[in-house]
Amino acid sequence: MQLETPTITESPATTNVKQAVPFLMITNMEKSLHFYLDGLGFVMKNQWIDEGKLRWCWLQIGDAALMLQEYRAERVPNEKLGVGMSVCFQCQDALQIYREFQSRGIEVKRPFVGNAMWVTILTDPDGYKLDFESPTDAPEESEYSE
């Protein structure tokens, strides 16, 4: 079976949409900020303070961004957060990212090659999976060794 490449036509949305930013609902803003800012090196670019408490923020690393919002105590779900979802950050050098995160004491999986990309994976305090990836010509399923 041969798949046909769809025809892409210009529309207002084609030139209007600029970025997709994952919006993660979290259970502890302080813990998440420590992880993302101190551990991974994100920078807070915007925030919403409600009743004296930071409830939402926009975090950025390079050209990539995330939004975090803390659940109100009465609305925290019973289900595990982040199941079946990954945020994939496209990098110039995922191996360098791996070494940097390790040097900061972040638990990060040893990089491997998947889909012609070095991939290193970590999980945030609420269970959201974060993949940092960069193109490579190393053989599929190779593992990084220091």
CYANA upper distance limits for C-alpha pairs under 8 A (distance plus 0.5 A):
 10 GLU  CA     14 THR  CA      6.38
 10 GLU  CA     15 THR  CA      8.31
 11 SER  CA     15 THR  CA      7.66
 12 PRO  CA     16 ASN  CA      6.41
 13 ALA  CA     17 VAL  CA      6.19
 21 VAL  CA     64 ALA  CA      8.32
 21 VAL  CA     65 ALA  CA      6.33
 21 VAL  CA     66 LEU  CA      6.01
 21 VAL  CA     67 MET  CA      7.40
 22 PRO  CA     65 ALA  CA      7.96
 22 PRO  CA     66 LEU  CA      5.71
 22 PRO  CA     67 MET  CA      6.69
 22 PRO  CA     87 VAL  CA      7.89
 23 PHE  CA     66 LEU  CA      6.61
 23 PHE  CA     67 MET  CA      5.09
 23 PHE  CA     68 LEU  CA      6.39
 23 PHE  CA     69 GLN  CA      8.07
 24 LEU  CA     66 LEU  CA      7.92
 24 LEU  CA     67 MET  CA      6.58
 24 LEU  CA     68 LEU  CA      5.47
 24 LEU  CA     69 GLN  CA      6.95
 25 MET  CA     68 LEU  CA      6.38
 25 MET  CA     69 GLN  CA      5.49
 25 MET  CA     70 GLU  CA      6.25
 25 MET  CA     71 TYR  CA      6.84
 26 ILE  CA     32 SER  CA      8.09
 26 ILE  CA     68 LEU  CA      7.11
 26 ILE  CA     69 GLN  CA      6.44
 26 ILE  CA     70 GLU  CA      5.27
 26 ILE  CA     71 TYR  CA      6.54
 26 ILE  CA    126 ASP  CA      6.69
 27 THR  CA     70 GLU  CA      5.96
 27 THR  CA     71 TYR  CA      6.15
 27 THR  CA     76 VAL  CA      7.44
 27 THR  CA    126 ASP  CA      7.38
 28 ASN  CA     32 SER  CA      6.70
 28 ASN  CA     70 GLU  CA      6.75
 29 MET  CA     33 LEU  CA      6.44
 29 MET  CA     54 LEU  CA      8.02
 29 MET  CA     55 ARG  CA      7.94
 29 MET  CA     68 LEU  CA      8.37
 29 MET  CA     69 GLN  CA      7.96
 29 MET  CA     70 GLU  CA      6.30
 30 GLU  CA     34 HIS  CA      6.73
 31 LYS  CA     35 PHE  CA      6.88
 31 LYS  CA    125 PRO  CA      7.66
 32 SER  CA     36 TYR  CA      6.58
 32 SER  CA    124 ASP  CA      7.88
 32 SER  CA    125 PRO  CA      6.75
 33 LEU  CA     37 LEU  CA      5.97
 33 LEU  CA     38 ASP  CA      7.91
 34 HIS  CA     38 ASP  CA      5.67
 34 HIS  CA     39 GLY  CA      7.03
 35 PHE  CA     39 GLY  CA      5.24
 35 PHE  CA     40 LEU  CA      6.97
 35 PHE  CA    124 ASP  CA      7.65
 35 PHE  CA    125 PRO  CA      7.93
 36 TYR  CA     40 LEU  CA      5.46
 36 TYR  CA     41 GLY  CA      6.80
 36 TYR  CA     42 PHE  CA      6.08
 37 LEU  CA     41 GLY  CA      5.37
 37 LEU  CA     42 PHE  CA      5.15
 37 LEU  CA     43 VAL  CA      6.53
 37 LEU  CA     44 MET  CA      8.12
 38 ASP  CA     42 PHE  CA      8.12
 39 GLY  CA    101 PHE  CA      7.43
 39 GLY  CA    104 ARG  CA      6.58
 39 GLY  CA    105 GLY  CA      8.10
 39 GLY  CA    106 ILE  CA      6.90
 40 LEU  CA    101 PHE  CA      6.85
 40 LEU  CA    106 ILE  CA      8.43
 41 GLY  CA     61 ILE  CA      7.35
 42 PHE  CA     59 LEU  CA      6.43
 42 PHE  CA     60 GLN  CA      5.72
 42 PHE  CA     61 ILE  CA      5.20
 43 VAL  CA     59 LEU  CA      5.93
 43 VAL  CA     60 GLN  CA      5.72
 43 VAL  CA     61 ILE  CA      6.89
 44 MET  CA     57 CYS  CA      7.32
 44 MET  CA     58 TRP  CA      6.38
 44 MET  CA     59 LEU  CA      4.97
 44 MET  CA     60 GLN  CA      6.89
 45 LYS  CA     57 CYS  CA      7.99
 45 LYS  CA     58 TRP  CA      6.04
 45 LYS  CA     59 LEU  CA      6.25
 45 LYS  CA     60 GLN  CA      7.21
 46 ASN  CA     57 CYS  CA      5.99
 46 ASN  CA     58 TRP  CA      5.51
 46 ASN  CA     59 LEU  CA      7.84
 47 GLN  CA     54 LEU  CA      7.53
 47 GLN  CA     55 ARG  CA      8.19
 47 GLN  CA     56 TRP  CA      6.08
 47 GLN  CA     57 CYS  CA      4.59
 47 GLN  CA     58 TRP  CA      6.77
 48 TRP  CA     54 LEU  CA      6.45
 48 TRP  CA     55 ARG  CA      6.35
 48 TRP  CA     56 TRP  CA      5.58
 48 TRP  CA     57 CYS  CA      6.73
 49 ILE  CA     53 LYS  CA      5.68
 49 ILE  CA     54 LEU  CA      4.84
 49 ILE  CA     55 ARG  CA      6.20
 49 ILE  CA     56 TRP  CA      7.70
 50 ASP  CA     54 LEU  CA      6.88
 50 ASP  CA     55 ARG  CA      6.80
 55 ARG  CA     69 GLN  CA      5.98
 55 ARG  CA     70 GLU  CA      5.95
 56 TRP  CA     67 MET  CA      7.59
 56 TRP  CA     68 LEU  CA      5.98
 56 TRP  CA     69 GLN  CA      4.69
 56 TRP  CA     70 GLU  CA      7.11
 57 CYS  CA     67 MET  CA      6.09
 57 CYS  CA     68 LEU  CA      5.92
 57 CYS  CA     69 GLN  CA      7.11
 58 TRP  CA     65 ALA  CA      7.40
 58 TRP  CA     66 LEU  CA      6.38
 58 TRP  CA     67 MET  CA      4.98
 58 TRP  CA     68 LEU  CA      7.13
 59 LEU  CA     65 ALA  CA      5.98
 59 LEU  CA     66 LEU  CA      5.75
 59 LEU  CA     67 MET  CA      6.57
 59 LEU  CA     68 LEU  CA      8.27
 60 GLN  CA     64 ALA  CA      6.18
 60 GLN  CA     65 ALA  CA      4.71
 60 GLN  CA     66 LEU  CA      6.95
 61 ILE  CA     65 ALA  CA      6.74
 64 ALA  CA     89 PHE  CA      7.68
 71 TYR  CA     75 ARG  CA      6.51
 71 TYR  CA     76 VAL  CA      6.10
 72 ARG  CA     76 VAL  CA      7.08
 80 LYS  CA    127 GLY  CA      8.04
 81 LEU  CA    126 ASP  CA      6.65
 81 LEU  CA    127 GLY  CA      6.40
 81 LEU  CA    128 TYR  CA      7.26
 82 GLY  CA     86 SER  CA      8.19
 82 GLY  CA    126 ASP  CA      7.78
 82 GLY  CA    127 GLY  CA      5.99
 82 GLY  CA    128 TYR  CA      4.91
 82 GLY  CA    129 LYS  CA      7.43
 83 VAL  CA    127 GLY  CA      8.05
 83 VAL  CA    128 TYR  CA      7.81
 85 MET  CA    128 TYR  CA      7.50
 85 MET  CA    129 LYS  CA      7.21
 86 SER  CA    128 TYR  CA      7.24
 86 SER  CA    129 LYS  CA      5.33
 86 SER  CA    130 LEU  CA      6.20
 86 SER  CA    131 ASP  CA      7.30
 87 VAL  CA    128 TYR  CA      8.38
 87 VAL  CA    129 LYS  CA      6.90
 87 VAL  CA    130 LEU  CA      5.48
 87 VAL  CA    131 ASP  CA      6.58
 88 CYS  CA    130 LEU  CA      6.58
 88 CYS  CA    131 ASP  CA      5.11
 88 CYS  CA    132 PHE  CA      6.42
 88 CYS  CA    133 GLU  CA      7.50
 89 PHE  CA    130 LEU  CA      7.99
 89 PHE  CA    131 ASP  CA      6.48
 89 PHE  CA    132 PHE  CA      5.27
 89 PHE  CA    133 GLU  CA      6.61
 90 GLN  CA    132 PHE  CA      6.64
 90 GLN  CA    133 GLU  CA      5.61
 90 GLN  CA    134 SER  CA      6.43
 91 CYS  CA    132 PHE  CA      7.04
 91 CYS  CA    133 GLU  CA      6.12
 91 CYS  CA    134 SER  CA      5.49
 92 GLN  CA    134 SER  CA      6.04
 92 GLN  CA    135 PRO  CA      8.11
 93 ASP  CA     97 ILE  CA      7.13
 93 ASP  CA    133 GLU  CA      7.95
 93 ASP  CA    134 SER  CA      5.95
 93 ASP  CA    135 PRO  CA      8.49
 94 ALA  CA     98 TYR  CA      6.61
 94 ALA  CA    111 PRO  CA      8.45
 94 ALA  CA    118 TRP  CA      6.69
 94 ALA  CA    119 VAL  CA      7.10
 94 ALA  CA    120 THR  CA      7.25
 94 ALA  CA    132 PHE  CA      6.24
 94 ALA  CA    133 GLU  CA      5.68
 94 ALA  CA    134 SER  CA      5.75
 95 LEU  CA     99 ARG  CA      6.82
 95 LEU  CA    111 PRO  CA      7.45
 95 LEU  CA    118 TRP  CA      7.70
 95 LEU  CA    120 THR  CA      8.14
 96 GLN  CA    100 GLU  CA      6.62
 97 ILE  CA    101 PHE  CA      6.60
 97 ILE  CA    132 PHE  CA      7.99
 98 TYR  CA    102 GLN  CA      6.65
 98 TYR  CA    108 VAL  CA      7.46
 98 TYR  CA    110 ARG  CA      8.22
 98 TYR  CA    111 PRO  CA      7.84
 98 TYR  CA    120 THR  CA      6.96
 99 ARG  CA    103 SER  CA      6.66
100 GLU  CA    104 ARG  CA      7.08
101 PHE  CA    105 GLY  CA      7.09
101 PHE  CA    106 ILE  CA      5.82
101 PHE  CA    107 GLU  CA      8.22
101 PHE  CA    108 VAL  CA      7.63
102 GLN  CA    106 ILE  CA      5.80
102 GLN  CA    107 GLU  CA      7.23
102 GLN  CA    108 VAL  CA      7.26
107 GLU  CA    122 LEU  CA      7.16
108 VAL  CA    120 THR  CA      7.35
108 VAL  CA    121 ILE  CA      6.37
108 VAL  CA    122 LEU  CA      5.28
108 VAL  CA    123 THR  CA      8.36
109 LYS  CA    120 THR  CA      6.22
109 LYS  CA    121 ILE  CA      5.82
109 LYS  CA    122 LEU  CA      6.77
110 ARG  CA    120 THR  CA      6.65
110 ARG  CA    121 ILE  CA      8.29
110 ARG  CA    143 GLU  CA      7.65
110 ARG  CA    144 TYR  CA      6.99
111 PRO  CA    118 TRP  CA      6.62
111 PRO  CA    119 VAL  CA      5.68
111 PRO  CA    120 THR  CA      4.88
111 PRO  CA    121 ILE  CA      7.98
111 PRO  CA    143 GLU  CA      6.46
111 PRO  CA    144 TYR  CA      5.87
112 PHE  CA    118 TRP  CA      6.03
112 PHE  CA    119 VAL  CA      5.93
112 PHE  CA    120 THR  CA      7.28
112 PHE  CA    141 GLU  CA      6.45
112 PHE  CA    142 SER  CA      5.97
112 PHE  CA    143 GLU  CA      4.80
112 PHE  CA    144 TYR  CA      6.47
113 VAL  CA    117 MET  CA      5.80
113 VAL  CA    118 TRP  CA      5.06
113 VAL  CA    119 VAL  CA      6.53
113 VAL  CA    136 THR  CA      8.27
113 VAL  CA    138 ALA  CA      7.52
113 VAL  CA    139 PRO  CA      7.45
113 VAL  CA    140 GLU  CA      5.62
113 VAL  CA    141 GLU  CA      5.35
113 VAL  CA    142 SER  CA      5.74
113 VAL  CA    143 GLU  CA      7.06
114 GLY  CA    118 TRP  CA      7.07
114 GLY  CA    119 VAL  CA      7.25
114 GLY  CA    140 GLU  CA      6.12
114 GLY  CA    141 GLU  CA      6.45
115 ASN  CA    140 GLU  CA      7.45
116 ALA  CA    135 PRO  CA      6.47
116 ALA  CA    136 THR  CA      6.04
116 ALA  CA    137 ASP  CA      6.75
116 ALA  CA    138 ALA  CA      7.73
116 ALA  CA    139 PRO  CA      8.09
116 ALA  CA    140 GLU  CA      6.96
117 MET  CA    133 GLU  CA      6.44
117 MET  CA    134 SER  CA      5.64
117 MET  CA    135 PRO  CA      4.79
117 MET  CA    136 THR  CA      5.66
117 MET  CA    137 ASP  CA      8.32
118 TRP  CA    133 GLU  CA      5.85
118 TRP  CA    134 SER  CA      5.77
118 TRP  CA    135 PRO  CA      6.79
118 TRP  CA    136 THR  CA      6.77
119 VAL  CA    131 ASP  CA      6.90
119 VAL  CA    132 PHE  CA      6.24
119 VAL  CA    133 GLU  CA      5.02
119 VAL  CA    134 SER  CA      7.42
120 THR  CA    131 ASP  CA      6.26
120 THR  CA    132 PHE  CA      5.90
120 THR  CA    133 GLU  CA      7.07
121 ILE  CA    129 LYS  CA      7.49
121 ILE  CA    130 LEU  CA      6.20
121 ILE  CA    131 ASP  CA      5.05
121 ILE  CA    132 PHE  CA      6.93
122 LEU  CA    129 LYS  CA      6.48
122 LEU  CA    130 LEU  CA      5.86
122 LEU  CA    131 ASP  CA      7.15
123 THR  CA    127 GLY  CA      6.01
123 THR  CA    128 TYR  CA      5.99
123 THR  CA    129 LYS  CA      5.06
123 THR  CA    130 LEU  CA      6.36
124 ASP  CA    128 TYR  CA      5.85
124 ASP  CA    129 LYS  CA      7.10
124 ASP  CA    130 LEU  CA      7.84
138 ALA  CA    142 SER  CA      7.39
